[in-house]
Amino acid sequence: MNDRFWRLDNVATRHLGLARALPTWKDPFGVYAPLRMERHKGMNHIGQIAAIFIVTVITSCSASADPTDPNLIFRKSTTFKLLTPNDKLAVYGIDDPLVDGVACHYTTPEKGGLSGALGLAEQTSDISLSCRQYGPIKFKGTFAQGDVVFSERRSLIFKKMQIVRGCDTRRNILVYMTYTDKLIEGSPKNATSTVPIQPWGVGDNETQKCADFVR
């Protein structure tokens, strides 16, 4: 390392009009090797590994998509960004997988920017919810109070949004609530929507009671 010195990069000087001082070292055979070039190569390898990790995480999240995923109704931009996706409000619709005749719609903020485009942004917990009866209500099975109807991640890891179902047994009303939680600490922000179970149409004379299906 005593033979280490700085030399001018003739290529950069000739083509760019710049003088870049690159540290070199002399090996036992008298060959001079640029030290900074080797350091840049090492940084490139680290960057490649990080890129592969990000792509793997995003691909695994996409691969876990389910046929019962919510369908997008529409989006509206709230913040304009020039070179990356805008911040948006998105409205989605889902069917209750256990109760025929009930659908829920929720509106959720979606962050744009580079982190949002890569699926790395942590989304906020400000979610609105509305559930309605749109046909004869028929229960496919039993459920516990607070059973999860739907959930999705709101950050790369740990944070997720959930829609859960309950039954007001005294009034025969289905109760739906949405909230977000984390591994350590969730958010108190929530929204609630109710669906009174009523006859649907002239021929629907067998109104089921949700209390009969609570286990």
C-alpha positions as CSV (number, residue, x, y, z in Angstrom):
1,M,0.0,0.0,0.0
2,N,3.1,2.3,0.2
3,D,3.2,2.2,-3.6
4,R,-0.4,3.5,-3.9
5,F,-0.8,6.7,-5.7
6,W,-3.3,8.8,-7.7
7,R,-3.3,8.9,-11.5
8,L,-5.4,10.8,-14.0
9,D,-8.0,8.8,-16.0
10,N,-6.8,9.7,-19.5
11,V,-10.0,8.3,-21.0
12,A,-12.2,10.7,-19.0
13,T,-9.8,13.6,-19.6
14,R,-9.8,12.9,-23.4
15,H,-13.6,12.3,-23.9
16,L,-15.2,14.3,-21.2
17,G,-12.7,17.1,-20.6
18,L,-12.5,16.0,-16.9
19,A,-9.7,15.0,-14.7
20,R,-10.7,12.1,-12.5
21,A,-8.2,11.0,-9.9
22,L,-8.5,7.2,-9.5
23,P,-6.5,5.5,-6.7
24,T,-4.4,2.5,-8.0
25,W,-2.1,0.0,-6.4
26,K,0.9,-1.9,-7.7
27,D,0.9,-5.6,-7.4
28,P,4.0,-7.8,-7.1
29,F,4.1,-8.2,-10.9
30,G,4.1,-4.4,-11.5
31,V,0.5,-4.3,-12.8
32,Y,-1.5,-1.2,-11.7
33,A,-5.2,-1.8,-10.9
34,P,-7.8,0.9,-10.1
35,L,-9.1,0.5,-6.6
36,R,-12.1,2.7,-7.1
37,M,-13.3,0.6,-10.0
38,E,-13.3,-2.5,-7.8
39,R,-15.3,-0.6,-5.2
40,H,-17.9,0.4,-7.8
41,K,-18.2,-3.2,-8.9
42,G,-19.0,-4.2,-5.4
43,M,-21.7,-1.6,-5.0
44,N,-23.2,-2.8,-8.3
45,H,-23.5,-6.3,-6.9
46,I,-25.2,-5.0,-3.8
47,G,-27.6,-3.0,-5.9
48,Q,-28.4,-6.1,-8.1
49,I,-29.1,-8.2,-5.0
50,A,-31.4,-5.5,-3.6
51,A,-33.3,-5.2,-6.9
52,I,-33.7,-9.0,-7.1
53,F,-35.1,-9.0,-3.5
54,I,-37.7,-6.3,-4.3
55,V,-38.8,-8.0,-7.5
56,T,-39.2,-11.3,-5.6
57,V,-41.4,-9.7,-2.9
58,I,-43.6,-8.0,-5.4
59,T,-43.9,-11.1,-7.5
60,S,-44.9,-13.3,-4.5
61,C,-47.5,-10.8,-3.4
62,S,-49.0,-10.8,-6.9
63,A,-48.9,-14.6,-7.1
64,S,-51.1,-14.8,-4.0
65,A,-54.0,-13.1,-5.8
66,D,-57.3,-14.9,-5.2
67,P,-60.3,-15.2,-7.5
68,T,-62.4,-13.5,-4.8
69,D,-60.2,-10.4,-4.9
70,P,-62.3,-7.1,-4.9
71,N,-63.2,-5.6,-8.2
72,L,-62.1,-2.0,-8.9
73,I,-65.1,0.3,-9.5
74,F,-63.2,3.5,-10.2
75,R,-60.2,5.7,-9.1
76,K,-59.9,9.5,-8.7
77,S,-56.6,11.3,-8.4
78,T,-56.1,13.5,-5.3
79,T,-52.5,14.6,-5.8
80,F,-50.7,15.2,-9.1
81,K,-47.2,13.8,-9.6
82,L,-45.3,14.6,-12.8
83,L,-43.1,11.5,-13.3
84,T,-44.7,8.9,-11.0
85,P,-48.3,7.7,-10.3
86,N,-50.6,10.1,-8.6
87,D,-52.1,9.6,-5.1
88,K,-55.6,8.3,-5.6
89,L,-58.8,7.3,-4.0
90,A,-60.0,3.9,-5.2
91,V,-63.5,2.3,-4.8
92,Y,-63.7,-1.5,-4.7
93,G,-66.6,-3.9,-4.4
94,I,-66.7,-7.3,-2.8
95,D,-69.3,-10.0,-2.1
96,D,-69.7,-11.6,1.3
97,P,-68.3,-15.1,0.6
98,L,-70.6,-16.6,3.3
99,V,-73.8,-14.6,2.8
100,D,-75.5,-14.5,-0.6
101,G,-77.2,-11.2,-1.4
102,V,-74.8,-8.9,0.4
103,A,-72.1,-6.7,-1.2
104,C,-69.8,-4.2,0.4
105,H,-68.0,-1.3,-1.2
106,Y,-65.0,0.5,0.4
107,T,-63.0,3.5,-0.6
108,T,-59.3,3.5,0.2
109,P,-56.4,5.9,-0.3
110,E,-53.6,4.7,-2.6
111,K,-50.2,6.4,-2.4
112,G,-48.5,7.1,-5.7
113,G,-44.9,8.1,-6.2
114,L,-42.0,5.6,-6.8
115,S,-42.7,3.6,-3.6
116,G,-46.4,3.3,-4.5
117,A,-45.6,2.1,-8.0
118,L,-43.3,-0.6,-6.6
119,G,-45.8,-1.6,-4.0
120,L,-43.5,-0.5,-1.1
121,A,-45.5,2.4,0.3
122,E,-47.3,2.1,3.6
123,Q,-50.9,3.1,3.0
124,T,-53.0,5.1,5.4
125,S,-55.9,3.7,7.5
126,D,-58.6,6.1,6.3
127,I,-61.0,3.6,4.7
128,S,-64.8,4.1,4.3
129,L,-67.3,1.2,4.1
130,S,-70.8,0.7,2.9
131,C,-72.6,-2.7,2.7
132,R,-76.1,-3.4,1.2
133,Q,-78.5,-6.2,0.5
134,Y,-78.9,-6.6,-3.3
135,G,-80.8,-9.9,-3.4
136,P,-82.3,-12.7,-1.2
137,I,-80.0,-13.3,1.7
138,K,-79.0,-16.9,2.2
139,F,-76.4,-18.1,4.6
140,K,-74.0,-20.8,3.3
141,G,-72.7,-21.8,6.7
142,T,-72.1,-20.7,10.3
143,F,-69.8,-17.9,11.5
144,A,-68.4,-16.4,14.6
145,Q,-68.9,-12.8,15.7
146,G,-66.0,-10.8,14.1
147,D,-65.1,-13.3,11.4
148,V,-63.0,-11.9,8.6
149,V,-64.8,-11.3,5.3
150,F,-61.9,-9.8,3.5
151,S,-58.3,-8.6,4.1
152,E,-55.5,-7.0,2.2
153,R,-52.0,-5.7,3.0
154,R,-51.5,-2.0,3.5
155,S,-47.7,-2.1,3.6
156,L,-45.0,-4.4,2.4
157,I,-45.2,-6.4,5.6
158,F,-47.1,-6.4,8.9
159,K,-49.9,-3.9,8.2
160,K,-53.2,-5.1,6.8
161,M,-56.8,-3.9,6.4
162,Q,-59.7,-6.2,7.3
163,I,-63.4,-6.3,6.9
164,V,-65.1,-8.4,9.5
165,R,-68.7,-9.5,10.0
166,G,-71.0,-9.7,13.0
167,C,-74.7,-10.3,13.8
168,D,-77.0,-8.1,15.8
169,T,-79.1,-11.0,17.1
170,R,-81.8,-8.9,18.7
171,R,-82.6,-6.9,15.5
172,N,-81.6,-9.5,12.8
173,I,-79.0,-7.1,11.3
174,L,-75.7,-8.0,9.8
175,V,-72.9,-5.6,11.0
176,Y,-69.7,-5.1,9.0
177,M,-66.6,-3.2,10.3
178,T,-63.3,-2.3,8.6
179,Y,-60.1,-1.5,10.4
180,T,-56.3,-1.9,10.0
181,D,-53.9,-3.6,12.3
182,K,-50.1,-4.1,12.6
183,L,-47.9,-6.7,14.2
184,I,-47.2,-4.3,17.1
185,E,-49.7,-1.5,17.0
186,G,-52.8,-1.0,14.8
187,S,-55.0,2.1,14.2
188,P,-58.2,3.1,16.0
189,K,-59.6,4.4,12.7
190,N,-62.6,2.3,11.6
191,A,-65.9,2.3,9.7
192,T,-69.1,0.4,10.3
193,S,-72.0,-0.5,8.0
194,T,-75.2,-2.5,8.7
195,V,-77.5,-4.6,6.5
196,P,-81.0,-5.3,7.9
197,I,-82.1,-8.8,6.7
198,Q,-85.4,-8.2,4.8
199,P,-87.5,-10.1,2.3
200,W,-86.5,-9.6,-1.3
201,G,-89.3,-9.6,-3.8
202,V,-92.8,-10.9,-3.7
203,G,-91.9,-14.6,-3.5
204,D,-89.3,-14.3,-0.8
205,N,-91.3,-15.3,2.3
206,E,-88.4,-17.2,4.2
207,T,-86.4,-14.5,5.8
208,Q,-83.4,-16.1,7.5
209,K,-82.2,-15.0,10.9
210,C,-78.5,-14.4,11.3
211,A,-78.7,-15.5,15.0
212,D,-79.4,-19.0,13.7
213,F,-76.0,-19.1,12.0
214,V,-73.8,-17.7,14.8
215,R,-71.7,-20.3,16.4
